[in-house]
Amino acid sequence: MTPTIYRAPGSKYDKIVSKRLGDSASKEQYIFLYRRHSGITIVSSYVYHDPQNVFEREPYIVKIQSTKTVLSEFVLAGIHVKPLQAIQEITALETVHSDIVSKMKTEEILFLGDMNAECSYAPKKYLNYIPIRTSNKYHWLISDNIDTTVSKGTDCAYDRFILHGDKFLNAIVKDSSKIFEFDKEYRLTNTVALSVSDHYPIELEMKTVTSSAPYIPFTMFTTVCFGSVICSYYSKQCGFLRNLFRNQCQIEQKEVEIVAIESGLQELIHKILFAVEKEYSWFKISRILPSGSFYEGTKIGNLDEFDYMIVLQALSGDDIELHDGCNPWYKRIEIKDENHCFNRYCCRVRYENTAYNYRYHLHTSKYIVSDFWHAVTKFQKSAKLSVEIPQGILTHEENESDKLLFTFTKRTGIPESTSQDKDRCLLVPILRMDIGVDLMMSIEHPCLESVAKCEGFPSDYKELLMKHGCHIVIKSCHIQHFPEPTCYFISFAALELELMKNLDEHHKKCYKILKSLLTGEMNFKGKCMNLSSYVLKTAFLFHVYGSKGCTYSRLDTKCINEVLDYLSSCFYNIRMPCFFARDMNTWGHILEFPVHSWTGWDCYDSRRIAFCFLWVKLWCKIVHVVKIAISAENIPKMDDWYTLHDKCEYMKRTIYYLLEKYTDWDNKDVQRGEMTNEEIKVPLIEQYELSG
């Protein structure tokens, strides 16, 4: 009960600190900091004895005497509630209250701390029925409509003052309980503020004895102290993640070189698209929209890939009408004008037996895509484009796949070879890098209001939709509708780009770390249920901008573990909602898997279905192994971290091999296995022992 007071020489402050508390490897300490010579005396303190093990971190109780406030003696009880046990721990504070009265002989008690006392952790339908909330003996001084979190993505009253005692209540200045918005006070950006804490301090004022001016003995700042203590326990994890981020998650080129390469590429792309338009006038492009990881600020490794969405002018306007396809997120495109240049791709031209109602609907996208890339290939063979930039030369190369290929040859400072040198071997090779550019043809959606009204679209993002729009991508769905027209899906790439660009540096860092560990560079036609960079991006969008938002501290391990938990849950349920189409599965409504083709198998063989489930289980296991390693209670040695990194690299290469075989239609070793969401039932998942 006798407190230990810490006094730093020359400091204006004294402090009293609890022992390290916590049932897991993550330990925290409570600290009460107060001005020296302020009339405050610490009488006694203790950590609540928790015989029922209700609390993750037991409350720390301090009895205080004050000569300058109306209330001369009172008790403060600090508490940091475990999020997933919020209701149970808040309920148990009544028992703590009885213990304080017994030990410290006073009813004037203030519970204070991060109680996670709202939103999903403590819903009102439960919170409003516990005694400490309903009893008129307790006063909740921070109301439910106060947002105590710094993050723009959350609005929750997590931090609270719960006061007991009429004398204590009368000693508080009316309406003085509030949050201290330090970001506004010190004009900090949200990113800088979050690096300090993800919670605002809460404060109250107490009446003084001799002056009408209020005296403020306590401002409660929940997160900074906790964060600094946790960091010491996660130092090895943080060290590994920091090292991984520095070595694996940066773009290798310098900023000036990056800008020059991007500018040179855009010049060449414009020339190629102009040449395509000359060949086929209906492929005139109205806009070129950047997309993908480079423009999102999440590119790692070499600057070897760029993505653009090109908007077809002929199809972006009043000449088309959209009809629902497989579902509201897939559209059939009808061309109103009988003389429209895209009528050559309509059903009546491609298939004579098409139903009359669909005569002027666009059929499969393969003919549009084929003609576009045929024009690109024709231009490639007739002219070899290049552009010089200060750092080297960008050259357009011939390429048979449906993407543009460029090479960047870097200047090395070595004089160009002469005829006398041609037989010599150069000691220093010329640096060369291949750069791929994906071009996705699209149509501007003509009616954004109809998109905003779709059931799965999150209403909070209507304004963002109206600002950036969305697009119909010239890419067919994966269901065979013949002879009916094909469906084309709605893309929210412009909205995703805006949200990803606005991620704070902390979350971009976490995304890049997991991207380097879990995703490989494998581009292929079609879909396959796997952990792609897009799936990982979707998980982070929900983590940061979802209904809960990111409620953790700025520790990388916390956010990474939550994202891995979410991914594990999605793989277990074989469903991941799209961020802007919540009723759609990111993996599609037809789930496709690579299946090894042993002799004697047919497409409906039960063993083939088992292989599909084993593929899903593989991904569950991969996510589980990484999560366990990063959140390990027995902190691994650095050698163990490098082993984990090697395992991830081996896993990525294995997956790359399987997917490469899967997309090679001439190879019979690995074939396509398909199941609809309706065909996948929980009993089957349990039968094959799928576990997150």
N, C-alpha and C positions, 0 to 999 in steps of 0.2 A: 504493500500500500504506500510505502514511502517513495515519493517520486525522485527520479534522477534528473536534475536540471543541467542542461548543457549551456555553457557560457563561453562564447568565442571572444578572446581578448580584443578590445577595441570596437566590438560590434554594439549596435544599438538594440539588439534583439537577444532574447533568451528563447529556448525551445525545450519542449519535453517530447520524447519520442518513444513509441511503443517498441516492443520486440518485433521481429519478423513474423508475420502471420500468413497462414494459407495452407490448405490441405494438399495442394499440388506442388509441383516444382516451382511454380510462380509464387514468390513471396512478396508481401507488401508491408509497409510500415505506416502507422499514423503519426503525424507530427502536428503539434500545437506550437505556433510561433507567436511571440508577443513582445511588445516594446518593454525594454528595461526601464525602470523608474516610472512605470505607468500606473502604479498603485495595484497591480495584479500580483497575487501570490498563489502559487500552486500548493494546495493543501495536501492532496493525496491523489493517487491514480492506480488503476488496475485494469487488466484485461479480463473481460467477462469469461467465467468458466462455463463452457458449453457442454454439459454432460450428454445431451441428446445429439450432439454434432449437427446442429441445424445450420450453423453459419460456416461459410467458406472461410471467412476472416472474422474472428470474433470482435465485437465492439470494444473500443478502447475508451475508458471512462476516466474523466479528470474532474476533480472538485476544485473550484476556484473561489478565492476571496478577492473582492475589489473595493478599494476605498473611495473611488471616484464615481461609482454608479449608484443609482437609487437602490438597486438590488445588490446587496453586499456579498451574497454567497449563492452560488448556483453550480450546476453540474453540466458539463458538455460530454456527450457520448458520440464519438466518431464511428462511422460505419461505412463500409464499401460493400454493397450487396452484390452477390453473384447474379448476373443477368437471368439465367435460366431458373433460379430459385428465388426470384424477387418476391413473389407473394408469400412464400413460406417464411423467408427471413424477416420481411416487414411485419408479418403477423407475430413473430416471436419477439419483437421489440417490447411487447407488453410484459413478457416474462423478464426481460432485461430491466425494465422499469422497476418491477418489484424487487429485483436483486439490488438495484442502486439505492432504493429507499431503505432497504434493510441494512446495507453496508455504510451508506454515507449520510443517513438520517436527514434527507431533504426531499421535498416533492418538486422543487424547482429544477427541471431537467430539460435540456435541449438536445434532441437527436439531430445529427447533421452529417451529410455526406452524399456520395453518389449512390442513390438507392435504386436506380433503374426503375423508378416508380411511375412509369407510364408506357405508352405505345405497346408493342407486342410483348414486352417482358412483364408488364403489369397492366393488362387491359382493365378498363373501368368496370366491366361486368364482374370482375373478381375483386378488384381493389376496393370498390365501394361497399363491399360486404364484410370486410374484416374489422374487428373491434377498434383497433387503433385509428382507423379511418372514420368510423361512424360515431364513436363516443365523443360527446361534447367536452370531455376532459382534455382532449388532445387538439392542438391547433396546427394546421398545416399552413405555414407562412409563405411558402412559394406555391402559387396556384397552378392548376393544371394547364392554363393557357400560356404559361411562360416557357419559352424554348431555352433550355440551359445548354444546348449543344452549339458548337461553333460551325459545324458543317452545314452547308446550304441545302444538303439533301435530306436533312432530318428536322423534325419539329417536335421535340419531346421534353417533358419536364422530368428529367432523370434525377436531378439534384434537389434535395429538399431540406427544409428545417421543419422538424416536428416537435412542438413545444408542449410541455406539461407544467401546470402550476399557474394560479391566478396572479400571484405576485410577479412571476416572471413575465407573464403576458402584459401586465400593466407597466412593466419597466421597459418595454420595447416601444420605440418611436413609431407611431402609426404609419402604415404604408411604407416603411423603410426597407422591408425585405424585398430584395430584387437581385437581378444578375448584374455583374459589372462587365459591360461589353468593351473589353480592352482593345479589340481590333478597331472600333470606332474612335475610342479615346486616343489611341496612339497612331491612328490612320494607317493601319496595317492591311495588306492584302489578305484575302482569305487563306491563301497558301502559306504565307508567313505566320498568320495567326494559328493555323492548324499545326505548324511546327512547334508552337509553344504548348498548346493543349487543344484537345477536341471538346472540352467543356469550358463554359464560362464560370468564373468564381461567383458564388452567391454570397450576399452580405446582408447584415441588418445593423440597426443603430440602437444603442441603449441610452436611456435618459441618465443625465449626470446629476450629482447631488447639489452642486453650488452654482451651476450655470445653465442657462436655457439652451445652450448649444448642445446637440447630441454628441455622444461619445461612441466611437465605433471600436469595440475591443476585438471583434472577430470578423474576418473575411475568410470564407471557406473556399479553398481552391483544391478541387479533388484530384486532378489528373497529373499535374506536373511532378509532384512528389512520388506518386505511384509509378509513373513512367520511368523515372530515373532509377528506382529500385529494381523494377522488372528488367531494365536493360542490363543490369549487372548479371542477372541470372541467365539472360539469353545472349550473353556476349559472344559465345562461340558460334551460336546459330547466326547472329548478326554478322560476325566476322566472315563466316563462310558466304552468306548472302551478299555481303558487301564486296567480297573478293570476286564472286561469280558475276555480280553486276558490272564491276570494273573491267573484267577480262572477257566477258561473253556478251554483254548487253549494250555495247556502244557501237555507233557507226564508225567504221575504221577510217573513213576519209575526213579530212579537215573541212571546216565550215565553208571556206572560200571555194574549195574544190567541189563541195556538194552543190553550192549555188550555181557554179559554172556548168556542172554536168546536167542539172535539172533544166537550166535555160537552154543548153544545147539540144537536149532531148526534145523539148517542146518545139523548138524550131524545126527539127527533122520530122516530128509527128505531124505538124501542120502541113508540111510539104507533101507528105505521104497521103494525108486525107484529101488534100486538094487534087492530087493525081487520081485518087479513087473516084472523086466526084466527076472528074473529066471523063473517066471511063464509063461510070454509071451515074447519071445526074441525080437519080433519086436518093443517092447516098450522101447528099449534102448535109453537113453537120452544122447545127445551130450553136451548140455549146460543147465545150470540153470541160468536164467536171473532175477535179482531182478526187481520188479516194485511196483507200488502202493505208498500210502501216506507215509509209513515209510521211504522208500528209497528216496522219493522226499523231505523229510524234512518237511512235512506238516501234520504229524499225530498229533491228539489231543486226550486227555483222556487217557484211559488205553492202554497198549501195547498188545491189544487183537486181532490183525489181521496183517497178512503178506500176500504178493502176490508175486508169482513167475511165470515166463513164462518158460516152459520146452520144449526144442527143440528136436523133434524126429529125431534121426540120420538117420533112414531108409528112410525118406521122404525129407531130406535136401541134395540135390545133383542133379546129372544129370539124375536120374531115373524118374523124374517127368517133366511134361510140363503143363504150365498154359494157360488157355483159358478164355476170358472175359465171365462173367456171366451176372447178372442183369445189371451191369454197370462196368466201369473200376476198381472200388474198390472192386468188388466181383469176385472171380476167381473160375473156375471149374478146378479140379486137375485130370490130366490124368497120369496114370502110364504106362511108356513105356515098362518095362520088364514084359513079360507074367508070369514069375515065381517069381515076387516080393512078399515079405511076406505080403504086404498090399492089394494084389489082393482079399483077403477074404472079403474086404469091398467095392469092386467095384460093379457097377450096374449089371454086368452079373451074379454075384453070388447071389445078393439079389433079383433081379427081372428078370425073364426070358424074359419078353416082352419088355425089354429095346431096344431102337433103336441101330443098329449095331455101329454107330459112337460113342456111349457113353459106350460101353461094358467095357472099362478099365478106366472109370472115377470113382473117389470116390463118393459114394452116401452119404446119410445123415450121419452126424457126430455122431448120437446117438449110433450107434453100436460100434464105436471106443471108445467113452467116456464110454459106458456101460462096455466094456471089461476091460478097464483100471481100473475103480473103483471097478469092481468085483474082480480083482486081489488084489487091496488094501484091500478090505473087507476080503478076504480070508486070507491074511497075518495078519490082525488085530486079527482074531479069533484064529490064531495058535501061535501068539507070542505077548507079551505085552512089547513094548520097553519103556525104560526110560533112562534118563541121569542125572547125578548129576552135578550141578554147585554150586559155592560157596554160592549162595543165597538160594538154594532150589533144588527141583527135578522137571524135566520136564517129563511128561508121555504121551505116545500116547494112545488115547482113541478110543473105537469103535464108529463109527458114520455112520449113514445111508445116509447122504447127500453127494453130490459130492464135498467134501472138507475134508481136514485133520483137526482133532481136537486134541489139546493137553491141558493138565492141568499143570499149574505151581503152585506147593505147596511151599510156602515160609517158610524158617526156621524162627522160632520165638524166639529161645533162651530158649524155655521151654523144660525140659528133656522129653524124650520119655516115654510114659505111660508103666507101668508094669502090670502084671496080677492082682496085688493088686489094681491097679487104674482103672480097666476097668469098674467098676460100678459107678465110680465117674463122676460128671459133671465137665468138664474143664471150668474154669472161663474165660480163654482167648482162643478164637477160632483160629484154624490154618488158615492162610490167603491162599486163593486159587483163581486162576484166569484161566478162559478158554481162549485159544488162537486158533483162526481159521486160517488155511492156505489155500489159493486158489491156485490151480495149473492149469494153462492154457496151454494145449498142443498146439504146434505151429510148423511151418515149416519155415526155413530160405528162404526168397524170392530169387529165383535164378537169377533174372535179375533186378538189381536196376536202371539201365539206363532207362528201360521202365517205371518204377514208376516215375522217375524224369520228364519224358516227358508227363505224364498225365496232362490234362488241368488244373485240380484243385490243383495240387501240387505247393506250393510257391517256385519259382526258387531260392530264397535267401537261402534256406535250403538244396540245393543239396549236398553241402560239408558235412553237418551234416548227411544226409542220407547215403552217401558213407562211412562215418566213423562208424556209428552204425547199419546200415541196418534196414530192416523192416521184418515183419513176416506174414505168412498166418496162421490165428488162426483156430484151429479145432472147429469151431463154425458155424453152418449153418445160412444162411440168413432166413428171415421170410416170404418168398414166397414159396408156394407149387409148385414145378416144375415137380412133378411126371408125367410121368415116366422118365423125363430127370434128369440129376444129380444135386445135390445140389450145391449152391454157398458157398464159404468160403471167409470171408472178410479179408482185409489187415489191420494189426495192426501197428501203429506207437508208440507203448508203449515205445520202447527204446529211441526214439527221444523226446517224451514227458517227460520222466524221466530226460533226460539231461537238457531240458529247465527249468523244475520245480526245479531241484537241483540248477540251476544257478540264480534263482530269488533272488533278494536282500532281506535282512531281513524285510524291510518295507513291500514289497508286500506279502511275506510269512505271515507276521502278519495280513495283511488285509484279505488274503485268509482264514486263520484260524478263524478269527472273523466271517466272513460270513458263513463259514462251520459250526461253532458251533450254529449260529442262525437259519440257513435255511435248513440244510441237516440232515437227520436221517440215522441211520445204518440199511439199509434194503437191503439184498441181495436176489435176486430171479431169476429164470430162465426166459428167454424171455426179452422183452423190454416194457417199459411204458413211456409215455411222462410225465416227472416230473423233478423236480430240484434235481438232484443227485449230488454227489460230483464231478463226472466226468464232468457234465454240467458246474458246477461252475469252475472247472479247465480250461475248454475250454474258458470260458469267461475271465479268468485271462491271459491265453496265448495270446488272442487277445489284451487285455488291455496293456500288457507289450511288446509283440513282434510283434504286428500287424503293419500295414502300418503307422498308426499315432504314435504308441508307447505311453508311459505314458508321457504326457506333463505337468502334474500337479506338484505342490509342494509336499513335502514329508508328507503332512498331510493325516492321515488315512481316514478322512471323504471325502476328495476329490476323492481319488482312489476308495473307497467303493461306492460312489455315481455314479461314471462313470460305474463301473461294474454292479451296479443295473440297471442303465439306459439301458445298453446293454442287460441284461437279460430280462428286460421289453419289449424291442423292439423285441427280439427273440420270446417271448411268444405271443406277439401281432401278429407277422407274421407267427407263428407256424413253425418256421424254425431257426435252429442255424447251421451255417456251421462248419464242422470239421476243426480243425486248419491246418492239413496237407492234407486235401482233401476238398478244399473249395467249390467244387460243390456237396458235400454230406451233407445231413442233419444229425446232431448228433443224432436226435431221430429216424432216419431211414426213408426209403421212404414209409413205411407203418406205419402210426401213430396209436398207440394203447393206449386205455384209459380204466380205470376201469369204468364199467357202472352198476348201480344198476338195478337189474332184477325184475321189478314189473310184476305181473300177467297179461298175455295178450300181452306182448311185443314180437315182433319178431325182428330179427337181423337188419332189415331195417326200423324199425319204426322210424318216424321223431322225436319222443320223445327221442329215444336212441341217435340220432345225437345231439339233444339239450343238453343231459346230457354230451356228449363229449365236447361240447363247454363250458358248465358250469365248467367242470374240468379245461380247459385251463384258463378260467376267474378266477378261484380260485387261480391259480399260479400267474396270473397278479396282483391280489389283494394283495397276500402275499408280493410280491416284492415291490409293490407300498407302502404298509403300512410301511415296514422297511425303504424304502428310505425317505419317508416323515418324519419319526421319526428322522432319523440320520441327515437330512438336515433342520430340523425345524428352521424357523426364530425366533419363540418364544421359546427360549431354555427351554426344559422341566426340571422339578425337577428330582432328583435322583430316587424318587419313581416311576415316569413315566417310567424311563428306566427299572426298575425292572419289571414293568407291561408289557413292551414290551418283555422282556426276557421270562416272563411267557407265554405270548401269543404265542411266537415262539415255546416254548416247547409243548404247547397244540396242536398247528398246526402240529408239527412233529409227535406226538403220533397219531393224527387223520389220517394223511396220512399213517403212518405205519399200522394202523388198516385196512384201505381201501386196501392197497397194499397186505397185508397178506391175506385178503379175495379174492382178485383178483387173487392171484397165487395159491389158493387152488382149484384144479379142481373139487373136490367133493362138493364144496360149491356153491349153486346156487344163493346166494344173490347178489354177485358181479360177473359180467361176462366181457368178453372182447369185447370192441367196437373198430372197425378198420375203418380207412379212408386213402386213398392215398392222396398225396399232391395235385394231380390234382382235387380231389373231394372237396377240401377245397377252397372256393372262398371268396374274400373280402366282397361281399354283405352278405354272411351268417354270417361272423364275426360281421358285423355291425348290422345284424338283432338281434343277441343275445347280443348286446351292450358290445362287448369286448373292453376294453380300457386298455392302458398301464398304 
